[in-house]
Every structure is written in C-alpha cells, then in structure tokens.
Amino acid sequence: MQVDLHGIRIFYQEWGQGPQTVLCFHGWGMNGDSWIPVARRFPPNQWRIIMPDLRGFGRSDKPPSGYHINDYMRDTIRLVRALRLTRVDLIGHSFGGTGALYLAARIPHLVRRLVLFDTTAGAGCALVHPRIAKQFARIQALAGRVSDSALPTLLSRIWRQSLTITPPPDQASAQAEASRQAERHAVLATLNTVLTTDISQFLTHLKVPTLLIRGQEDPLLKDSPDGLDEIPNALRVTIPGTGHYPPIENLNAVWPYIANFLLVSE
C-alpha cells in the first residue's frame, strides 16, 4: 500500500487488524520486508503491524533532498495521522532505531513502548565510538565511486558482511531487492544523515519504556559504546552468536524478548 505524505509517496505493508499498533523502522539500505518474519509472530487479531519503506529506501520515493532526522520524524507523524493511529509501539533497527528513538524522545505521547536493535545515538555523537563513523564514511566513499550498475552489489555485500549467521533465503532475496531499488543520491544523503546525527541531548528526557537488543558479534558495535547509556531505566539484552541483524539471524532467540516486553497491558 502507498500513502502520500505532503508530496512524498511512502510504501508500507500491514499485518493483522488488532487494536494495538506497532510501527517498524528498518535499517539503512533495507526496506520494510525485513520485518515480515517478526510481524507474523504477533497474534493478528490483537496487533496491527505497520512496516513502511522509509523515504529514500525500497519502494518509497527518493526525493533529491529531505533526509535529516527531522524529515523522518515528520514523515512518521504524517503516516500516523494518515492511518488514523493514536498511541503506538515502535520497533527500530540501526538507522531506523535512531529515528524511532528520536521520535519517542521528542513526541512521547505518541509512543507506548520502544524496542531497538543494534542502534546508536548517531555517528555524530561524541559518546559513540569513532570507529563507527569511520566505517560509515568508508561506505559513503565506496558508494560515491562505484558505478550505478555496481551499487546494488556493493550494498548487498555490506549487508552480508554484517551478518554472523546465514540469513533465511526469503530475507536474502528481500535484501537483494532492496539493494536493486537503491538510488545513489539517496544512498549518499542517508549516509550523511548517519554521520551527522547526534540525538544524545534528548536521551535523558526519554520516558518511554525502552528495550535495547544487540547482536553479540555485531561487527559495527561489538565492544563499542553506542551512546545510549543515558536512557533512563532501559533494559539491555545481548543475543549470542548474532551480528548486526539479530531478528533476521536468530528470530527464535529474539522473539521472547519482544513478546515479554510488548505483549503486556499497561
């Protein structure tokens, strides 16, 4: 399905028709398909799972500009209004996790609970290990040099190098399609967003219950500070043997933590 958000078409998928809604924000270079296995674990008569392709990614529009974290926050607010939602849960991975965290900190009345996978306060944050910014700067340089025809191969290679466990075939196919849908200007603009974002100043004010999940072998974050220690009373969980994509690599290990955290009443 698609929705027009002030001239930007956003593609999204849904699972379930329940009264409680979860918005799922995918990671950099991915699309909403990455959340389909997670969505199918939710009882469809109790939950409604919304999985958008964020602007610049997947099947959504890739405008020439408008990739600041505030642009993503405005997109989410407009999506919530367009779908007539009220209070939602947020699940975010990496790039999408930073956006979800920023939204929850800035507009807390919109968010009930927050689940983040392998997320940071932004590579522009002084509390985040500088190695992370160097890695994204390297990716940005590579993406700027390769030909348009080689760009999907580069993106798929970066994705696979961040995995510890071989992904299921359907997720590998979904990621290959997300890589084919990429456009260079959006790839470079979103990498610039990663490199310049710093949301650390908002974290101490976060009042939303937050679950932080990280892959134990994540090559990007392993043994590195993520800048999220300032979140009050956040629950941290590490998934053994997984890399940067725990829900894709070992959903059976991840799902109990999501279920115990989200499938509760107020």
Contacts in CASP RR format, 6 or more apart in sequence:
PFRMAT RR
TARGET T0000
AUTHOR 0000-0000-0000
METHOD contacts of the structure
MODEL  1
MQVDLHGIRIFYQEWGQGPQTVLCFHGWGMNGDSWIPVARRFPPNQWRII
MPDLRGFGRSDKPPSGYHINDYMRDTIRLVRALRLTRVDLIGHSFGGTGA
LYLAARIPHLVRRLVLFDTTAGAGCALVHPRIAKQFARIQALAGRVSDSA
LPTLLSRIWRQSLTITPPPDQASAQAEASRQAERHAVLATLNTVLTTDIS
QFLTHLKVPTLLIRGQEDPLLKDSPDGLDEIPNALRVTIPGTGHYPPIEN
LNAVWPYIANFLLVSE
1 11 0 8 1.000
1 12 0 8 1.000
1 13 0 8 1.000
1 14 0 8 1.000
2 9 0 8 1.000
2 10 0 8 1.000
2 11 0 8 1.000
2 12 0 8 1.000
3 9 0 8 1.000
3 10 0 8 1.000
3 12 0 8 1.000
3 79 0 8 1.000
3 82 0 8 1.000
3 83 0 8 1.000
4 10 0 8 1.000
5 75 0 8 1.000
5 78 0 8 1.000
5 79 0 8 1.000
5 82 0 8 1.000
6 74 0 8 1.000
6 78 0 8 1.000
7 61 0 8 1.000
8 55 0 8 1.000
8 60 0 8 1.000
8 61 0 8 1.000
8 63 0 8 1.000
8 75 0 8 1.000
9 60 0 8 1.000
9 61 0 8 1.000
10 52 0 8 1.000
10 53 0 8 1.000
10 54 0 8 1.000
10 55 0 8 1.000
10 60 0 8 1.000
10 61 0 8 1.000
10 75 0 8 1.000
10 79 0 8 1.000
11 52 0 8 1.000
11 53 0 8 1.000
11 58 0 8 1.000
11 59 0 8 1.000
11 60 0 8 1.000
12 32 0 8 1.000
12 50 0 8 1.000
12 51 0 8 1.000
12 52 0 8 1.000
12 53 0 8 1.000
12 79 0 8 1.000
13 32 0 8 1.000
13 33 0 8 1.000
13 36 0 8 1.000
13 39 0 8 1.000
13 50 0 8 1.000
13 51 0 8 1.000
13 52 0 8 1.000
14 48 0 8 1.000
14 49 0 8 1.000
14 50 0 8 1.000
14 51 0 8 1.000
15 36 0 8 1.000
15 39 0 8 1.000
15 40 0 8 1.000
15 42 0 8 1.000
15 44 0 8 1.000
15 47 0 8 1.000
15 48 0 8 1.000
15 49 0 8 1.000
15 51 0 8 1.000
16 39 0 8 1.000
16 42 0 8 1.000
16 44 0 8 1.000
16 45 0 8 1.000
16 47 0 8 1.000
16 48 0 8 1.000
16 49 0 8 1.000
17 44 0 8 1.000
17 45 0 8 1.000
17 48 0 8 1.000
18 44 0 8 1.000
18 45 0 8 1.000
18 46 0 8 1.000
18 47 0 8 1.000
18 48 0 8 1.000
19 46 0 8 1.000
19 48 0 8 1.000
20 46 0 8 1.000
20 47 0 8 1.000
20 48 0 8 1.000
20 89 0 8 1.000
21 47 0 8 1.000
21 48 0 8 1.000
21 49 0 8 1.000
21 50 0 8 1.000
21 85 0 8 1.000
21 88 0 8 1.000
21 89 0 8 1.000
22 42 0 8 1.000
22 47 0 8 1.000
22 48 0 8 1.000
22 49 0 8 1.000
22 50 0 8 1.000
22 88 0 8 1.000
22 89 0 8 1.000
22 90 0 8 1.000
22 91 0 8 1.000
22 262 0 8 1.000
23 50 0 8 1.000
23 52 0 8 1.000
23 76 0 8 1.000
23 79 0 8 1.000
23 80 0 8 1.000
23 88 0 8 1.000
23 89 0 8 1.000
23 90 0 8 1.000
23 91 0 8 1.000
23 100 0 8 1.000
24 32 0 8 1.000
24 35 0 8 1.000
24 38 0 8 1.000
24 39 0 8 1.000
24 49 0 8 1.000
24 50 0 8 1.000
24 51 0 8 1.000
24 52 0 8 1.000
24 90 0 8 1.000
24 91 0 8 1.000
24 92 0 8 1.000
25 52 0 8 1.000
25 54 0 8 1.000
25 90 0 8 1.000
25 91 0 8 1.000
25 92 0 8 1.000
25 93 0 8 1.000
25 96 0 8 1.000
25 97 0 8 1.000
25 99 0 8 1.000
25 100 0 8 1.000
26 32 0 8 1.000
26 34 0 8 1.000
26 35 0 8 1.000
26 51 0 8 1.000
26 53 0 8 1.000
26 54 0 8 1.000
26 57 0 8 1.000
26 92 0 8 1.000
26 93 0 8 1.000
26 95 0 8 1.000
26 96 0 8 1.000
27 34 0 8 1.000
27 92 0 8 1.000
27 93 0 8 1.000
27 94 0 8 1.000
27 95 0 8 1.000
27 96 0 8 1.000
27 97 0 8 1.000
28 57 0 8 1.000
28 94 0 8 1.000
28 95 0 8 1.000
28 96 0 8 1.000
28 190 0 8 1.000
28 191 0 8 1.000
28 194 0 8 1.000
29 57 0 8 1.000
29 95 0 8 1.000
29 155 0 8 1.000
29 159 0 8 1.000
29 178 0 8 1.000
29 179 0 8 1.000
29 182 0 8 1.000
29 187 0 8 1.000
29 190 0 8 1.000
30 57 0 8 1.000
30 93 0 8 1.000
30 159 0 8 1.000
30 175 0 8 1.000
30 178 0 8 1.000
31 53 0 8 1.000
31 57 0 8 1.000
31 58 0 8 1.000
31 59 0 8 1.000
31 174 0 8 1.000
31 177 0 8 1.000
31 178 0 8 1.000
31 181 0 8 1.000
32 51 0 8 1.000
32 52 0 8 1.000
32 53 0 8 1.000
32 58 0 8 1.000
33 51 0 8 1.000
33 171 0 8 1.000
33 174 0 8 1.000
33 177 0 8 1.000
33 178 0 8 1.000
34 93 0 8 1.000
34 171 0 8 1.000
34 174 0 8 1.000
34 175 0 8 1.000
34 178 0 8 1.000
34 245 0 8 1.000
34 247 0 8 1.000
34 248 0 8 1.000
35 49 0 8 1.000
35 51 0 8 1.000
35 91 0 8 1.000
35 247 0 8 1.000
36 51 0 8 1.000
36 170 0 8 1.000
36 174 0 8 1.000
37 168 0 8 1.000
37 170 0 8 1.000
37 171 0 8 1.000
37 247 0 8 1.000
37 248 0 8 1.000
37 251 0 8 1.000
38 49 0 8 1.000
38 91 0 8 1.000
38 247 0 8 1.000
38 251 0 8 1.000
38 254 0 8 1.000
38 255 0 8 1.000
38 258 0 8 1.000
39 49 0 8 1.000
39 51 0 8 1.000
41 251 0 8 1.000
41 255 0 8 1.000
41 258 0 8 1.000
41 259 0 8 1.000
42 49 0 8 1.000
42 263 0 8 1.000
50 79 0 8 1.000
50 83 0 8 1.000
50 85 0 8 1.000
52 60 0 8 1.000
52 79 0 8 1.000
53 59 0 8 1.000
53 60 0 8 1.000
54 60 0 8 1.000
54 72 0 8 1.000
54 75 0 8 1.000
54 96 0 8 1.000
55 61 0 8 1.000
55 62 0 8 1.000
55 63 0 8 1.000
55 66 0 8 1.000
55 67 0 8 1.000
55 71 0 8 1.000
55 72 0 8 1.000
55 75 0 8 1.000
56 62 0 8 1.000
56 63 0 8 1.000
56 67 0 8 1.000
56 183 0 8 1.000
56 186 0 8 1.000
56 189 0 8 1.000
56 190 0 8 1.000
57 178 0 8 1.000
57 181 0 8 1.000
57 182 0 8 1.000
57 186 0 8 1.000
57 190 0 8 1.000
58 178 0 8 1.000
58 181 0 8 1.000
58 182 0 8 1.000
59 181 0 8 1.000
62 183 0 8 1.000
62 185 0 8 1.000
62 186 0 8 1.000
64 185 0 8 1.000
65 189 0 8 1.000
66 189 0 8 1.000
67 186 0 8 1.000
67 189 0 8 1.000
67 190 0 8 1.000
67 192 0 8 1.000
67 193 0 8 1.000
68 193 0 8 1.000
69 98 0 8 1.000
69 99 0 8 1.000
69 102 0 8 1.000
69 193 0 8 1.000
69 197 0 8 1.000
69 199 0 8 1.000
72 96 0 8 1.000
72 99 0 8 1.000
72 102 0 8 1.000
73 99 0 8 1.000
73 102 0 8 1.000
73 103 0 8 1.000
73 106 0 8 1.000
73 107 0 8 1.000
76 103 0 8 1.000
77 107 0 8 1.000
77 110 0 8 1.000
80 88 0 8 1.000
80 110 0 8 1.000
87 109 0 8 1.000
87 110 0 8 1.000
87 111 0 8 1.000
87 112 0 8 1.000
88 110 0 8 1.000
88 111 0 8 1.000
88 112 0 8 1.000
89 111 0 8 1.000
89 112 0 8 1.000
89 113 0 8 1.000
89 114 0 8 1.000
89 115 0 8 1.000
89 262 0 8 1.000
90 100 0 8 1.000
90 103 0 8 1.000
90 104 0 8 1.000
90 111 0 8 1.000
90 113 0 8 1.000
90 114 0 8 1.000
90 115 0 8 1.000
91 100 0 8 1.000
91 115 0 8 1.000
91 116 0 8 1.000
91 117 0 8 1.000
91 258 0 8 1.000
92 99 0 8 1.000
92 100 0 8 1.000
92 115 0 8 1.000
92 116 0 8 1.000
92 117 0 8 1.000
92 119 0 8 1.000
93 116 0 8 1.000
93 117 0 8 1.000
93 118 0 8 1.000
93 119 0 8 1.000
93 245 0 8 1.000
93 247 0 8 1.000
94 117 0 8 1.000
94 118 0 8 1.000
94 119 0 8 1.000
94 120 0 8 1.000
94 244 0 8 1.000
95 190 0 8 1.000
95 193 0 8 1.000
95 194 0 8 1.000
96 119 0 8 1.000
97 116 0 8 1.000
97 117 0 8 1.000
97 119 0 8 1.000
98 119 0 8 1.000
98 120 0 8 1.000
98 121 0 8 1.000
98 122 0 8 1.000
98 197 0 8 1.000
98 199 0 8 1.000
99 199 0 8 1.000
100 114 0 8 1.000
100 116 0 8 1.000
100 119 0 8 1.000
101 114 0 8 1.000
101 116 0 8 1.000
101 119 0 8 1.000
101 121 0 8 1.000
101 199 0 8 1.000
101 203 0 8 1.000
101 206 0 8 1.000
101 210 0 8 1.000
101 228 0 8 1.000
101 231 0 8 1.000
102 199 0 8 1.000
102 202 0 8 1.000
103 110 0 8 1.000
103 111 0 8 1.000
104 110 0 8 1.000
104 111 0 8 1.000
104 114 0 8 1.000
104 206 0 8 1.000
104 208 0 8 1.000
104 210 0 8 1.000
105 199 0 8 1.000
105 202 0 8 1.000
105 203 0 8 1.000
105 205 0 8 1.000
105 206 0 8 1.000
105 208 0 8 1.000
106 202 0 8 1.000
108 206 0 8 1.000
108 207 0 8 1.000
108 208 0 8 1.000
111 208 0 8 1.000
112 208 0 8 1.000
112 209 0 8 1.000
112 266 0 8 1.000
113 208 0 8 1.000
113 209 0 8 1.000
113 210 0 8 1.000
113 211 0 8 1.000
113 261 0 8 1.000
113 262 0 8 1.000
114 208 0 8 1.000
114 209 0 8 1.000
114 210 0 8 1.000
114 211 0 8 1.000
115 210 0 8 1.000
115 211 0 8 1.000
115 213 0 8 1.000
115 258 0 8 1.000
115 261 0 8 1.000
115 262 0 8 1.000
116 210 0 8 1.000
116 211 0 8 1.000
116 212 0 8 1.000
116 213 0 8 1.000
116 228 0 8 1.000
117 213 0 8 1.000
117 214 0 8 1.000
117 245 0 8 1.000
117 246 0 8 1.000
117 247 0 8 1.000
118 213 0 8 1.000
118 214 0 8 1.000
118 215 0 8 1.000
118 218 0 8 1.000
118 220 0 8 1.000
118 221 0 8 1.000
118 243 0 8 1.000
118 244 0 8 1.000
118 245 0 8 1.000
118 246 0 8 1.000
119 212 0 8 1.000
119 226 0 8 1.000
119 228 0 8 1.000
120 128 0 8 1.000
120 132 0 8 1.000
120 221 0 8 1.000
120 226 0 8 1.000
120 227 0 8 1.000
120 228 0 8 1.000
121 127 0 8 1.000
121 128 0 8 1.000
121 197 0 8 1.000
121 198 0 8 1.000
121 199 0 8 1.000
121 200 0 8 1.000
121 203 0 8 1.000
121 226 0 8 1.000
121 227 0 8 1.000
121 228 0 8 1.000
122 128 0 8 1.000
122 194 0 8 1.000
122 197 0 8 1.000
122 198 0 8 1.000
122 199 0 8 1.000
122 227 0 8 1.000
123 132 0 8 1.000
123 133 0 8 1.000
123 136 0 8 1.000
123 194 0 8 1.000
123 195 0 8 1.000
123 196 0 8 1.000
123 197 0 8 1.000
124 133 0 8 1.000
124 195 0 8 1.000
124 196 0 8 1.000
124 197 0 8 1.000
124 198 0 8 1.000
125 197 0 8 1.000
125 198 0 8 1.000
125 199 0 8 1.000
125 200 0 8 1.000
125 227 0 8 1.000
126 198 0 8 1.000
126 200 0 8 1.000
127 200 0 8 1.000
127 225 0 8 1.000
127 227 0 8 1.000
127 229 0 8 1.000
127 230 0 8 1.000
128 224 0 8 1.000
128 225 0 8 1.000
128 226 0 8 1.000
128 227 0 8 1.000
129 224 0 8 1.000
129 225 0 8 1.000
131 224 0 8 1.000
132 220 0 8 1.000
132 221 0 8 1.000
132 224 0 8 1.000
133 195 0 8 1.000
135 220 0 8 1.000
136 191 0 8 1.000
136 194 0 8 1.000
136 195 0 8 1.000
137 195 0 8 1.000
139 158 0 8 1.000
139 191 0 8 1.000
140 188 0 8 1.000
140 191 0 8 1.000
140 192 0 8 1.000
140 195 0 8 1.000
142 154 0 8 1.000
143 151 0 8 1.000
143 154 0 8 1.000
143 155 0 8 1.000
143 184 0 8 1.000
143 187 0 8 1.000
143 188 0 8 1.000
143 191 0 8 1.000
144 184 0 8 1.000
144 188 0 8 1.000
146 154 0 8 1.000
148 184 0 8 1.000
151 179 0 8 1.000
151 182 0 8 1.000
151 184 0 8 1.000
151 187 0 8 1.000
152 176 0 8 1.000
152 179 0 8 1.000
152 180 0 8 1.000
152 182 0 8 1.000
153 179 0 8 1.000
155 178 0 8 1.000
155 179 0 8 1.000
155 182 0 8 1.000
155 187 0 8 1.000
156 175 0 8 1.000
156 176 0 8 1.000
156 179 0 8 1.000
159 175 0 8 1.000
159 179 0 8 1.000
161 219 0 8 1.000
162 218 0 8 1.000
162 219 0 8 1.000
162 220 0 8 1.000
162 243 0 8 1.000
162 244 0 8 1.000
162 245 0 8 1.000
163 243 0 8 1.000
163 244 0 8 1.000
163 245 0 8 1.000
163 248 0 8 1.000
163 249 0 8 1.000
164 215 0 8 1.000
164 217 0 8 1.000
164 241 0 8 1.000
164 242 0 8 1.000
164 243 0 8 1.000
164 249 0 8 1.000
165 241 0 8 1.000
165 242 0 8 1.000
165 243 0 8 1.000
165 249 0 8 1.000
165 250 0 8 1.000
167 175 0 8 1.000
167 245 0 8 1.000
167 248 0 8 1.000
167 249 0 8 1.000
168 248 0 8 1.000
171 248 0 8 1.000
200 227 0 8 1.000
200 230 0 8 1.000
203 227 0 8 1.000
203 228 0 8 1.000
203 230 0 8 1.000
203 231 0 8 1.000
204 230 0 8 1.000
204 232 0 8 1.000
206 231 0 8 1.000
206 232 0 8 1.000
207 232 0 8 1.000
209 233 0 8 1.000
209 261 0 8 1.000
210 231 0 8 1.000
210 233 0 8 1.000
210 234 0 8 1.000
210 235 0 8 1.000
211 234 0 8 1.000
211 235 0 8 1.000
211 237 0 8 1.000
211 257 0 8 1.000
211 258 0 8 1.000
211 261 0 8 1.000
212 226 0 8 1.000
212 228 0 8 1.000
212 231 0 8 1.000
212 234 0 8 1.000
212 235 0 8 1.000
212 236 0 8 1.000
212 237 0 8 1.000
213 236 0 8 1.000
213 237 0 8 1.000
213 238 0 8 1.000
213 239 0 8 1.000
213 246 0 8 1.000
213 254 0 8 1.000
213 257 0 8 1.000
214 221 0 8 1.000
214 226 0 8 1.000
214 236 0 8 1.000
214 237 0 8 1.000
214 238 0 8 1.000
214 239 0 8 1.000
214 246 0 8 1.000
215 221 0 8 1.000
215 238 0 8 1.000
215 239 0 8 1.000
215 241 0 8 1.000
215 242 0 8 1.000
215 243 0 8 1.000
215 244 0 8 1.000
215 246 0 8 1.000
216 222 0 8 1.000
216 238 0 8 1.000
216 239 0 8 1.000
216 240 0 8 1.000
216 241 0 8 1.000
216 242 0 8 1.000
216 243 0 8 1.000
217 241 0 8 1.000
217 242 0 8 1.000
217 243 0 8 1.000
218 242 0 8 1.000
218 243 0 8 1.000
218 244 0 8 1.000
219 243 0 8 1.000
219 244 0 8 1.000
220 244 0 8 1.000
221 244 0 8 1.000
228 234 0 8 1.000
235 261 0 8 1.000
237 257 0 8 1.000
239 246 0 8 1.000
239 249 0 8 1.000
239 250 0 8 1.000
239 253 0 8 1.000
239 254 0 8 1.000
240 253 0 8 1.000
241 249 0 8 1.000
241 250 0 8 1.000
242 249 0 8 1.000
242 250 0 8 1.000
242 253 0 8 1.000
243 249 0 8 1.000
246 253 0 8 1.000
246 254 0 8 1.000
247 254 0 8 1.000
END
